[in-house]
Amino acid sequence: MSKPASRTVAVSLGPRSYTIEIGAGTLAGVADFLQARRKTSHVVIVTDENVETTHGNQVAEYLDGADIAVDLVVVEPGEETKSVDVANQIWQKMLEVEADRKSIVMAIGGGVVGDLAGFVAASYARGIGFVQIPTTLLAQVDSSVGGKVGVNLPRAKNMVGAFWQPLGVLIDTDVLATLGDREYRCGLAEVVKYGVILDADFFAELEANKAGLVNRHADTLERVIARSCELKAQVVTQDEREETGLRAVLNYGHTFAHAIEAIAGYGQFQHGEAVSIGMICASLLAERLGRIDSETTRRQFELLRHLGLPVQLPALDHDRLIQAMRHDKKVEHGKLRFVLPSKLGHVELVGDVDVAHVRAVLKDASA
């Protein structure tokens, strides 16, 4: 059987460099993909209950057929799983199955599974090999690229973690057929974000291919996922560990989004939904500060709306939202800072934003 055609995106990080393979039906080649990056005879697959029967067991069979021993660790789905307690359960399981420094951890699932499994790989035996197989659009274009792994503390999201680059990322666009509409649309929010922050031509391509995106056309998806990964890889290669501030551009809309998630209650809004609303809020703020015209906001609003994403702020207490924003990692000396566009395809980190402007934007963006 011939190997499915795929696209390759390089993440250039010196000795930590790796590639992202993107195509339809690529899961069938997982054993060759793995062995080309690091020879191993033992893989610990970390997946969740939603993905175990659809993709986890299938990958395990492919690896077993290549004489690679597999231990499958299945966790509960949901953000609550991304915890120190669950990480400890996986560490203990790895001890039981005698995982060693030549074993490979393979994450098969969405962002929660990728972050959790990556953190386990970064910390077990002081760091072992790790492969990402993201099965949600959001994970394919965002969390699986860049090496940020970690777990949540009860009062702080992503506060414990590491930068631990995978050996490679294998993206199979066919797996997106198993996603529900809501979860699929959430990934589209991050795709739109890349166009706003880094590539106006890509944003225009998304506008021109709205129907293909909504209907999950294979060719459209493969092209869009590859370009999203390329854009994120460009940022990561220049600021791998968030030391220069460049990687902050990836947080466009996220200051508002994280506040929405926190105040609405985790689970009320999925991350991509909150990011969609957050991008409109950030664009309205840029308008108020005279950085862009209303047309720039309108184009984002119309594209996100057409893709089935929320674009208006729900009925949440504005004082609580602003207070939540003060806990954002970009806050400096108590002053709010936001990633804001100056035009489509370019954003900047803007500091010392008057809270009165933020309050006005929350009012303007409300449903």
C-alpha positions in Angstrom: 0.0 0.0 0.0 1.4 3.4 -1.0 2.2 5.9 1.8 -0.4 8.8 2.0 0.9 12.1 0.7 1.7 14.5 3.5 3.0 18.0 4.2 6.1 18.6 6.5 6.6 21.6 8.7 10.0 22.0 10.3 10.5 23.4 13.8 14.1 24.6 13.8 15.5 24.6 17.4 19.1 23.3 16.9 19.5 19.9 18.7 15.8 20.0 19.7 14.6 20.5 16.1 11.8 18.3 14.9 9.2 18.0 12.1 5.4 18.0 12.0 3.9 15.6 9.5 0.4 16.5 8.3 -1.9 14.5 6.0 -4.9 12.2 5.6 -4.4 8.7 6.9 -1.0 9.3 8.4 -1.8 7.3 11.6 -1.2 4.1 9.7 2.5 5.1 9.4 3.0 5.8 13.1 5.6 3.1 13.7 7.8 4.3 10.8 7.3 7.9 11.9 8.5 7.0 15.4 11.4 4.8 14.5 12.7 7.4 12.1 13.1 9.7 15.0 14.2 7.4 17.8 14.6 3.7 17.8 12.6 2.2 20.7 11.0 -1.0 21.7 8.6 0.4 24.3 5.9 3.1 24.1 3.7 4.4 26.8 0.5 5.8 25.2 -1.4 8.4 27.2 -4.9 9.0 26.0 -8.3 9.8 27.4 -11.6 7.8 27.5 -13.0 9.7 24.5 -10.0 8.9 22.3 -9.1 5.4 23.5 -11.6 3.5 21.3 -11.4 5.8 18.3 -7.7 6.3 17.9 -5.7 5.1 21.0 -6.3 1.4 20.4 -5.7 1.8 16.7 -2.3 3.3 17.2 -1.4 0.7 19.8 -2.2 -2.0 17.2 0.0 -0.3 14.6 2.9 -0.2 17.0 2.3 -3.8 18.2 2.4 -4.9 14.6 5.9 -3.3 14.3 7.1 -5.3 17.4 7.0 -2.3 19.7 5.7 -3.1 23.2 2.8 -0.7 24.2 1.4 0.2 27.6 -1.8 2.2 27.3 -2.7 4.7 30.1 -6.2 6.1 29.9 -7.2 9.2 31.8 -10.6 10.9 32.2 -11.3 13.7 29.7 -11.5 17.3 30.8 -9.3 20.1 32.2 -9.5 18.6 35.8 -7.3 15.8 34.6 -4.4 18.1 34.0 -3.2 17.9 37.6 -0.3 16.8 39.7 -2.4 13.9 41.1 -3.0 12.5 37.7 0.6 13.0 36.6 1.6 11.1 39.7 -0.7 8.2 38.8 1.0 8.0 35.4 4.5 8.2 36.9 3.5 5.2 39.1 2.1 3.3 36.2 5.4 3.9 34.3 7.3 2.5 37.2 5.1 -0.6 37.2 5.6 -1.3 33.5 9.4 -0.6 33.9 9.6 2.4 31.6 13.1 3.6 31.3 15.0 6.4 29.6 14.7 4.6 26.2 10.9 4.4 26.5 8.8 6.9 24.6 5.7 8.7 25.9 3.1 9.2 23.1 0.2 11.6 23.6 -2.9 10.8 21.7 -5.7 13.3 22.3 -6.4 17.0 22.6 -4.5 19.7 24.4 -5.1 18.4 27.9 -3.6 15.0 27.1 -0.7 16.6 25.2 0.1 19.0 28.1 -0.2 16.2 30.7 1.7 13.5 28.8 4.4 16.0 27.8 4.9 17.1 31.5 5.2 13.4 32.5 7.8 12.8 29.8 9.7 16.0 30.8 9.9 14.9 34.4 10.1 11.1 34.4 13.7 9.9 34.7 14.6 13.6 34.3 13.2 13.6 30.8 12.4 11.0 28.2 11.3 11.0 24.5 7.9 12.3 23.7 5.7 12.3 20.6 2.5 14.3 20.0 -0.4 12.9 18.0 -3.1 15.6 18.4 -6.6 14.5 17.6 -8.5 17.9 17.9 -8.1 20.8 15.5 -7.2 23.1 18.5 -4.3 20.8 19.5 -3.2 20.3 15.9 -2.7 24.0 15.2 -1.7 25.2 18.7 -0.9 23.2 21.8 1.0 20.3 20.1 3.5 22.8 18.6 6.1 24.6 20.7 7.0 22.3 23.6 4.9 24.0 26.3 3.8 21.2 28.7 2.4 21.3 32.2 -0.4 20.8 34.7 -2.8 23.1 36.6 -2.7 23.9 40.3 -6.1 24.2 42.0 -5.9 28.0 41.8 -3.7 28.6 38.8 -3.9 27.2 35.3 -0.6 26.0 33.6 1.4 27.1 36.6 3.6 24.0 36.8 5.3 22.8 33.7 8.3 22.8 31.4 9.5 23.5 27.9 9.9 20.0 26.5 10.0 19.7 22.7 8.6 16.5 21.2 10.6 14.2 18.9 7.9 14.9 16.3 4.3 15.7 15.8 2.0 13.4 13.6 -1.2 15.0 12.4 -3.8 13.0 10.7 -6.6 15.2 9.3 -8.9 12.1 9.1 -9.3 12.0 12.9 -11.1 15.3 12.8 -14.2 13.5 11.4 -14.7 12.2 15.0 -14.9 15.7 16.5 -18.2 17.2 17.4 -19.1 20.5 15.8 -18.5 22.6 18.9 -15.0 21.2 19.5 -14.1 21.5 15.9 -15.1 25.2 15.7 -13.0 25.9 18.7 -9.9 25.0 16.7 -10.9 27.4 14.0 -10.7 30.3 16.4 -6.9 29.7 16.8 -6.6 29.3 13.0 -8.2 32.8 12.6 -5.8 34.1 15.3 -2.8 33.2 13.2 -4.1 35.3 10.3 -4.7 38.3 12.5 -1.3 38.3 14.2 1.1 37.1 11.5 -0.3 36.8 8.0 -2.9 39.0 6.4 -2.8 36.9 3.2 -3.7 33.8 5.2 -6.6 35.7 6.9 -7.9 36.5 3.4 -7.5 32.9 2.4 -9.6 31.9 5.4 -12.3 34.4 4.3 -12.3 32.9 0.8 -12.5 29.3 2.0 -15.1 29.7 4.8 -17.3 27.0 3.3 -14.4 24.5 3.0 -13.5 25.1 6.7 -17.1 24.8 7.9 -17.6 21.6 5.9 -14.2 20.1 6.8 -12.9 19.7 3.3 -9.8 17.6 3.4 -7.6 19.7 1.1 -8.6 22.9 2.8 -7.9 21.5 6.2 -4.5 20.1 5.3 -3.4 23.4 3.8 -4.8 25.5 6.7 -3.3 23.3 9.4 0.1 23.3 7.7 0.1 27.1 7.4 -1.0 27.5 11.1 1.8 25.2 12.2 4.3 27.1 10.0 3.3 30.4 11.6 3.5 29.1 15.1 6.8 27.4 14.4 8.3 30.8 13.2 7.5 32.3 16.5 8.7 29.4 18.6 12.0 29.2 16.8 12.7 32.8 17.7 11.4 32.7 21.3 11.3 29.1 22.4 11.1 29.8 26.2 9.2 33.1 26.2 12.2 35.1 27.1 12.2 37.9 24.4 8.5 38.6 24.5 7.9 37.7 20.9 6.0 34.5 21.8 3.5 36.8 23.6 1.9 37.6 20.2 0.4 34.1 20.3 -1.8 35.3 23.2 -3.9 37.6 21.0 -7.4 37.7 22.6 -6.3 35.5 25.5 -6.2 38.1 28.2 -9.9 38.6 27.7 -10.5 34.9 27.0 -8.8 33.6 30.2 -10.9 36.1 32.2 -14.1 34.9 30.5 -13.2 31.3 31.2 -12.4 32.0 34.9 -15.5 34.1 35.6 -18.0 32.0 33.6 -16.6 28.9 35.3 -14.3 26.4 33.6 -16.3 24.3 31.2 -19.0 26.9 30.5 -17.0 28.2 27.6 -14.5 26.0 25.7 -11.2 27.7 25.2 -11.6 28.4 21.5 -15.0 30.0 22.1 -13.5 32.3 24.7 -10.6 33.2 22.4 -13.1 34.1 19.7 -14.8 36.6 21.9 -11.5 37.7 23.3 -10.2 38.6 19.9 -13.2 40.8 19.2 -12.7 42.5 22.5 -9.0 43.0 21.8 -9.8 44.4 18.3 -12.3 46.8 19.8 -9.7 47.9 22.3 -7.2 48.6 19.5 -9.9 50.6 17.8 -10.5 52.7 20.9 -6.7 53.4 21.1 -6.6 54.5 17.5 -4.5 51.6 16.3 -6.8 50.2 13.7 -10.0 51.1 11.9 -13.4 49.5 12.4 -13.1 47.5 9.1 -10.3 45.4 10.7 -12.7 44.5 13.6 -15.6 43.9 11.2 -13.7 41.4 9.1 -12.7 39.4 12.2 -16.3 39.6 13.5 -17.8 38.3 10.2 -15.3 35.5 9.7 -15.6 34.2 13.3 -19.4 34.5 13.1 -19.6 32.6 9.8 -17.4 29.8 11.3 -20.0 29.4 14.0 -18.0 30.9 16.8 -19.4 33.3 19.5 -18.5 37.0 18.9 -20.3 38.7 21.8 -19.5 38.9 25.4 -21.9 37.0 27.6 -23.6 38.6 30.7 -20.6 38.5 33.1 -19.7 41.0 35.8 -17.3 43.4 34.3 -15.5 44.2 37.6 -14.8 40.5 38.1 -13.5 40.2 34.5 -11.1 43.1 35.0 -10.0 41.7 38.3 -9.3 38.4 36.6 -7.3 40.2 33.9 -5.0 41.6 36.6 -3.8 38.0 37.2 -2.7 37.7 33.5 1.0 36.7 33.0 1.4 39.8 30.8 0.6 42.2 33.7 3.6 44.4 34.6 3.9 46.4 37.8 0.1 46.1 38.2 -0.6 47.5 34.8 -2.7 45.7 32.2 -1.0 44.8 29.0 -2.7 43.5 25.8 -1.6 42.0 22.5 -3.3 44.4 20.0 -3.3 44.7 16.2 -1.9 47.6 14.3 -3.2 46.1 11.1 -4.2 42.6 9.9 -1.1 40.4 10.1 0.7 42.4 12.8 0.2 42.8 16.5 2.2 44.3 19.3 2.2 44.1 23.1 0.7 47.3 24.4 1.3 48.3 28.0 -0.3 50.7 30.6 -3.8 50.5 29.1 -6.3 52.6 31.0 -8.8 50.4 32.7 -11.5 52.8 31.6 -10.9 51.8 28.0 -11.2 48.1 29.0 -14.4 48.7 30.8 -15.8 50.5 27.7 -14.9 47.6 25.5 -16.6 45.1 27.7 -19.7 47.2 27.4 -19.4 47.5 23.6 -18.8 43.8 23.2 -21.6 42.6 25.4 -24.5 40.7 23.9 
